[in-house]
Structure formats: C-alpha cells, structure tokens
Amino acid sequence: MSIQVIEVAAAVIQKKDDTFLLAQRPLGKPYAGYWEFPGGKIEQGESAQQALARELHEELGIQITTAYPWLVREFTYPHATVRLKFFRVTHWQGEPHGLENQSLRWQSPFDLSVSPMLPANIPILRALQLPAIYAISKAAILGQPEFLLRLQHALSQGLRLLQVREKNMSRPALKKFAQEIIAMAQAHQARVLINSDIELAQEIDADGVHLSSAQLMSIATRPNLKWCAASCHNAAELQRANELGLDFVVLSPVLATRSHPGAPHLGWQAFASCAAQSAIPVYALGGLGSHDLATACQHGAHGVALLSQAWE
C-alpha cells in the first residue's frame, strides 16, 4: 500500500544578520509546544511558492517579496509522512506576528535558545550554519605568501568557509600549509575543509573533508569528521551525497570557465533541476563570481563556490 505524502511549504525567514524566525505550535495541533519553521500544507492547484505566500500571510500577517527555493526533506511521523519544501525568505512586507496564537522567536543558527524542535526541522539548523560563499585555495597560482595575505584580508571581510585544495603540494608541505590556514581561520571562527585527504583532515584537526566525485561514488559510509562535503557534476552524484548524509555539495560547472572555455557545462536550468530535489545545501561553481549569488539562489543554490574570484 502506498503511503500518502503531505506536501508542505516551509519558510526560513532570515534577517540580514542571519537570525531566523521560529514559531511554536499552539495547543490543539499535533506536537503542540514544539518549535518549527512557519508554513503549511500545499493545497491542490497551488505551487509551493503560492502556498508559502498564503500561509505566511495567514499565520504571520506578512507579504513575501523575495523567496528562494532551497531544500526538500521528507520525514515520517507516527501520524503522517511529510515532504517539506523549504524556501529562504529574505525580504517581506509587514512585521511578523502570531495570528494563530503561536509564539514567535528570532534565533541564531549558532545559539538556539528554544526547544523542543519539531524533528523534521532539526537538520535545517545545521544547514543554516553554512555561509553563502565557499572559497577554494589558489596558492599554486598566487604563491603561498601572497595567498596567505589575500586569505587574511578575506577572513577580515567575512569569509567563513574555505577548502584547501593544492594538488601539486607534497603531503608534508600541504600539512604545514593547511595547519597555518587553520590557525588563521580559527581566529575568525571560520571553517576549513581539506580536499580529498580524509586522514590528513583528521590528523590536523581540520573542520572536515571535501571529497572528489570519484571518492563520493566509491565510499560506503560518511567519513568521521565534523563536516563532509563533495564535488558533484550530475544528479546521480548529488543523490549519492544525500544518501551518505553529507553536509553540502558543490555542483559544477554551471557556466563556461576561463580555464576550460569550450568544455561542456550545466547551465542554470540543469543546475536548478538537480538542486530541486536535494535535502542538503548545494553550492554553484564554475564561471561564477560573488555577483552571481542572487542568480544562484534563484535557481536553488545555497550559495556560490569561488576559486579565482575569491582572491581577486
């Protein structure tokens, strides 16, 4: 017998300081007292975005002006299975207030002060700790001294997520270089992932590892690190990253790149089609700059991953 899945539109309403709004389920509803992201069921004939706009107007008295498609997660409760289509709402009209006797609280992804959370919503809190920009190191081109100067500047300007990817370094040199980067990053509460080398990431206490697409398709379980990401180039690889419970992926190449101008690339529509079913955040990479962030988000990206553009 097939299980009926309830389609739900859910809103991560975010201020510029990255705080987001949670609502407490009122008495009379299942899981009364639990905290959740605002939203509700998608009615027949509605799109997810139409349902989101209706629900937020009915529940909170606000009108959406900017909402980006984000993650899709399924969860089975004792009474129902729900498919939650999350949107990040960054601009709206009106001041949110509980029109259904629900309490509201603005929260930080790094310091949640309310509980309990509705179980289906808990993984979203981890995803919200990821910034919009994911930078990839470029010391092979810039030279180590110049790269470290540019990294210090980027960290001072707000960079909070970095991948150390230096394929041409010997392992001892890479270890020393990565340790220096980690020390710099920790002073700014930034996270550092090591490309491909799971053992090195564990050895130097990096925040995590970034797997190649070949590694992603060959491993049986998620590596034992705080953060695990992977490079993906198609829907099958993205699905595998979801199955392994990775924290995020980079999907590329989106556009033609300077290094491979004639090579095939996804384009925004294919990128959006892949990202549309992902339960974990997807960064867009390939021919992009920070000025492409809004376009990427419109197509379901969490943010953009940058190589050359991160250090210019």
N, C-alpha and C positions, 0 to 999 in steps of 0.2 A: 504494500500500500504506500503510495507516495505521500510524503509529508508536506503539508501546506506551509509555504514560507511567507511570512508577513513582511512586505516591503516597507521600509521606514526611511524617511529623510531626517538627517540629524545635522545640527549646526554647531560648529566650533566658532563661536562669536569672539573675535580677538581684537583687543586694543593694540595700539602701536607699541606698547611696552611688552607685548606678548601675553599679557594676562587674558584669561578666557572665562566665559560665563558658564556656571553650572546651576542647575535647578533641582530642587528637592521634590520628589514625587509626593503629592498630597495624600491624605487619608482617603480610603475608598478605592485606590488604584493598587494593582499588584506591585509588590515591592515598595509600599508606602514608606517614606522616610529615607529611601536611597537617593543618592545624587546621580544626575545624568546630564548629558548634553541635550539642550532643548530640541524639539522636533516632534514628529508624529507620523502616523500611517500615510502612505501614498494611496489616495483614492483612485478608483477606476477612472481612466481617462485623463489622469493627471501625469505630468512629468515629475521627476524627483524635485526639480528646481521649483516648479509651481507649487508642489506640496510644501516645500520648505518655506516659501514666501507666505503661504496661507497659514501654516502652523505658527510661524513666528509672529504674525500679526494677531492671531487669535490668542496665543499664550502670553506674549510679551508686549504687544502693542507697538511693535516696530515694523518698519518697511525696509526691506533689503535693497541696497543699491549696488553692492559688489559681493558676489559669492563665487568661489572657485570650487569645482569638483575635486575631491581629494581621495579618500579611501573607501573601500567597500569591505565590510566584515560581516560574517554570519555567526550567529550564536544560538545555541539551543537551550532554552529554559524548560523547566518542567511543563509549563503550560503552552509553549509555542516556540517555533524557530523563527528568528528574525534576520532579515538581511538589511543591515544599516548602511545607507549611502551617506557618507559624511561630506559636508561642504565646509570650507573655511569662509566665514563671513567677515569681511574686513571693513566694510562701510555700510551704514544703515542710518535711517532717519528715526528720531524719537529716542526716548530713554527707556531701556527695558525695565518692565515691572511685572510682577506675577499677577496675571489676570485670572488664574485658576487656583488661587490660594496657595501657590507654591513659593517657597523661599528661594532667593537667588543669591549667589555669591560669586564675586570675581576671584579667580585663583591663578597662582603661578604654576607652570609645569614642573618647577623645581622645588616647590614648597606647598604641597596640598594640605589644606587645613580643615577639610570637611570629610566625613565618612559616615556610612559605608558608600562606596561607589557601586553603581549598577554593574554587574560583572561584564557585560558586553562592552562597556565603555573603558575598562581599565587599560587595555593595550594602547588606546589612543593617547593616554597621558605620556607614555614613553615616546611616541612619535612626535609629540609636541615639544620635546626637548631638543629636537634637531633644528638647526638654523636653516635659513634659506640658501646660503652659499656654502658649497663644499669645494675646497681648494685642493689642487694636486701639485705636489712639489715639482720644481723645474731646475734643480741645481746643476744638472748635466749641461744645460744651455747657459745659464747665468753664471755658473761658478759658485762654489759654496759660500765664500764671504759675501758676495753680492746678494745671493739668495737669502741668506740669514738676515741681512739688512732689510730686505723687502718684506720678509716674514715678520720681523719685529714691527715694521710700520703697519702691516695688515692686521696684526693682532691688536695693536693700539687703536685701529679703526673699527674693530668689532669682529674680525674673523674668529670663528669659534669651532670650526671643524676642518681638519686637514688630513690628507692622505700622503704618506711618504712613499713615493714611487720613483726609485732611482735604479733602473735595471742594470746599469753599467758599473755600479759600485761593487767592490768586493764585499763579502759579508762583514769582515772586521770594520771596514770603512763605513759601511752602511749602519752598523750597530752604533758606532761612535757618533755619526751624524744624526741618527734618529734620537739618540739619548739627548743630544744638545737641543734638538727641536722640542722634545717632550718637556725639558726643563723650561724652555721659553714659553711653551703653551700653557703649562700648569700655572704660571704666574698670571695668566689671563682667564683661567677656568675654561680653556679650550681643549678639545679632544683631538687625539692623534691616532690614526689608524695606519698600520703597516701593510703595504701591498704584498699579498701572496704568502709571505713567510709567517705561518702561524706560530712556529716555535720561537722565532725572534720576537714576535709581538708579546708572547708570554714571558720570555726571558727578560725583556727590558721593561716589563710592566706598562706597555702601551695600552691605550684605551680599547683597542680592538684590531681587527684584521679586515682587509679588503681583498676578497677572493677574486681571482680571474674567472672568466666564464667557464674555462675548462675545469678548474678546481670545483666550481659550483656544481657542475654536472657529474662529477666523479665521487664527491664525498657522500657518506651515508648519514652523517649527523652534523649538527651545527657545532663549530669549534667552541671550545670552552674559554670564551673571552666575553668581556662586558658588552662590547659592541661588535657586530658582524655585518659586513656589507658585501656586495658582489657587483661585478660588471655583467650586464646583460645586453643582448643585441636583438632578442626576439621574444615572442610571447612564451615559448616553451621554457626558456631560461628564467624568465620572470616568474612563471608558475613554480619552478623548482625552488627559487629563493623563498617564495611564500610557504611552500611545503616544509622547508627546513626551519622556518621561523626566524629568518634573518631580520635585521632591524631596518635595513633600507637597501636600495639598489641604485645603480647608475645605469640608465638606458641610453645607448648611443649606437651610431652617430645620428643625431637629429638632423643636422644640416651639413652641407659640404664644409670641409675644414681646409685651412691653409696648407697643412701638411699632406693631405690627400684630396686635392681639389676635384678629381674625377671619379672618386670612389663612390659606390652606392651609399645612400643614406635613407633614413626612415621617412623624414618629413613629419610635419606636425600632426597630420591626421592619423598616420600609422602609430606614432608615439601615443596619441590620445587613446587609440583603440586598445593598445597594450596596457596602458596605465589604468584604464577604466575599471578593470576587474581586480586590481591589486589591493590586498589588505595591508601592505607595508608601503612606506613612502618611496617615491620614485623621483630621482634627480635626472634632469635632462643634461646631456653632454654632447658636444660636437658642433663647432662653428658658432658658439654662443658667447655672449658677454653678459655682464650684470644687467645691462639694459634690456635683456630678453626675459627677465624674471617674470614680469606680468604676463607675457605671452605664454611662457612655460606653465604658469599656474592656471591660466585659462584652459589649457589642454590637460590638466590633471596632475601636473608635476608638483612635488613638494618644494622644489627649488631648482637651481642650476649648479652643475659641477663645472669648475673652471680650471684650465691649465694655464695657457699663456695669459689670458685676461686677468687672472687672479693676481699677477705680479707686475702688471703694467701701470 
